[in-house]
Amino acid sequence: MLTSEENQLLTQVGPGTPCGELLRRYWHPISVATEINEENPTKFVRVLGEDLVIFKDKSGNWGLLADKCSHRNASLVYGRVEERGISCAYHGWLYDCAGNILETPPEKNDAILNTVKQTAYPVQVYLNLVWAYLGPQPVPPMTRFDTLFRPDGNRLIRVHPQLDCNWFQAMENSMDPAHLQILHQEYIGRGRNPVNTTRGFTDDVETFDFYSTDYGLMKKRTYKNGVVDEHPVLFPTILRQGPSTQFRTPIDDTHTMHIHVNFTLTEDGSEPAEAFDPPIQYMEAYKEPAEALYPFAKFTLQHVIPQDHMAWETQGQIADRTNEHLSYSDRGVVLLRRILKEQIEKVQNGNDPMGVFRDSNHAIIDTKIDEDFWKGRTSSTVAVTETKK
């Protein structure tokens, strides 16, 4: 159980909030790159509570600026993309990708040109996704996790429906191994039936364990048949479960992007031609009506991820952790909360948090994808997690 103040500390992501400042130290996927094109050269996005516009100028440069023009607050989503940047549709103020004001029609106002700058953030396109860094300089490189940077596998990007709840509810689930055997019992039995729906397949598990790593945390199940299943949590917003690297990018305090990068190793270790040019798949809505909130929406529950969305969203848009009763199996949730608080304090003290590396050539981080429990199991939870029945 947390106090109201502790709950706010862990869930508020806007500018100037302690957790928001922590999350701004990392690169986040914020859009599919192909959604920005000649026909649609701009896209509105909200990231960590900030309203922004992605664009690609006619010289091929990508930009991410504050949506509201510095002149009189018209939206730059309707701006005209030019060779040097984006021009506000209202009066023509021209911005480059770094937020510098290049022109101020109808006059040339040197005072504004020399003193005013539009909020701008670094972006890059990688794996056909647009990634953004909203933190202070100097900008760190993207963390080189194996499922994102290894060449010896096929990738697929799956864009799941927007989560209408706080990001931390999804991440606490990542440190909750007990829910698998209960919530997902319909999809993990591989032909077996549970003893009853109350226990599901809980009795298959001998122990749950949790520990921290250099790049995050680990949840571990040891089954009674001796099989060990570990899922790395790549701090702060990523779960690697089987071949799926699951990103939960906070939109604001009550909405979250949910994007998976699926990475499947080639059998012979070869590099596929499209290893770093993955196709994109958009998943259908997991509730009806798609835009409604619980209790006015009904979740489909047709595979594992909709079940997760149901469990996360029905806690409320921001879970009330002042009214919970944790048990022994929730030790991973407690550990995650403690680590998050510690990393917030590190940032407040001027230090880099867990998982930020300054060397752009740092070794690829091994999340043990080669040893994963689900490797090669096409009838496993991994397969049914990502596909319709």
Steps between C-alpha positions, in 0.01 A plus 500: 500500500626847410407844618332733255824699475704187424251397234529839331880476512497174300228588250526866400702541178463864399782758477651579838355199680758272665400190303458703181855628533626143544311373194643786292848346538409221254418460131136402438318375188227756424366415152525277199728685256292428190208693650695814412519524121441735205124476535513542879825690570418576865357303792379612840630298794475539874801361684561525874222755522642731230311583179741466209509478122717258302597608148748424227621799301555492126875464553436168677557620856273385782371743761304486824375839619251632752165507326410860583672765286705747705328790321133464598455134590351361179567128448804404294325176403348713222836655411644481152812287472781669303865430418623681811236383744135564577310825446202585721181508292372808686768767435789307347753492780762250385672255735785261432521154658696638795228754582688802370275771355623576149235747384227713664270624221388759414802676653846389602508528879863459605416518870274195465740320266782541752315431826202271436528131427230239451523199731667224296612147581740257332338228290629211296345232284598144582320172424238707315406674824551863600691523828519812715713624786338773712774546760793733559826513310724318436279252318585135579498236227217252481564208733617206291274215608553178308147471361536847347858483371594140425511430124427127512123500510172608346301786649136602494356817652156458658312816596243421764201719585562795726482418869254727680686486828825599664826345374596362841206259513644319198848499651384365836339216306845429354623418852194292587567136397201362690240642262609284203356175633170665599418781258628320190398144591295455181806551281793333679380146572615347167211252507469467877207626704556681831385334819257791540480861388595631846844338499552473125849355453645652818590159638746448212732757661747416777638849574503863390822700529603857420831682472654812351749519212727769356227596254180428695333216683418133453197296590557126520268202514630157590253228412458173689631314194829689531444746213615858570330794330650850533368828357736803501349839579714751313470810715291705499228428240584169326423132556679234298275193504599225259570654158293808583665820624205697633519879522258697718560865409308739728278738302389681814393396849199304374597366156783279374635389161548124471744386231670159465818421310495126432842346436536138387849356461592333172585133542839530327603837643470677164395863460170543315484774239225675697648451846490875561210580268213320670140497381233674707182335625219694666293297743123542514322661793487295820177651629164614372443789452870549433508856641295429812631454852409235756221437601351628176729285282500122476837332444516226236744273690567307177868446585757580766561870428131602517484317832794709620338821374185410693694439821699822466219733396237377746730602787407856403678750279742545791485208744419599858786334685381642833229233489689178428609199703820349364589137564824300504489434124498879441866530603594588142257791498650626827851466355405694185354784707813517711730502198290771332523719811877446517548594135288813544732600783807435284371743237414757766862473620632565148597143411408274209236240587509127440530396135644826365834445326717783369721292270326472162706187430418322823462125471161364405311417819422130516148435628561125449267471204696186394414329827141615523243251630266573207758464223366287218169423670249595233204385709614704799357804666726709279325392185149531633584830669549677169244339270128464479336169592 
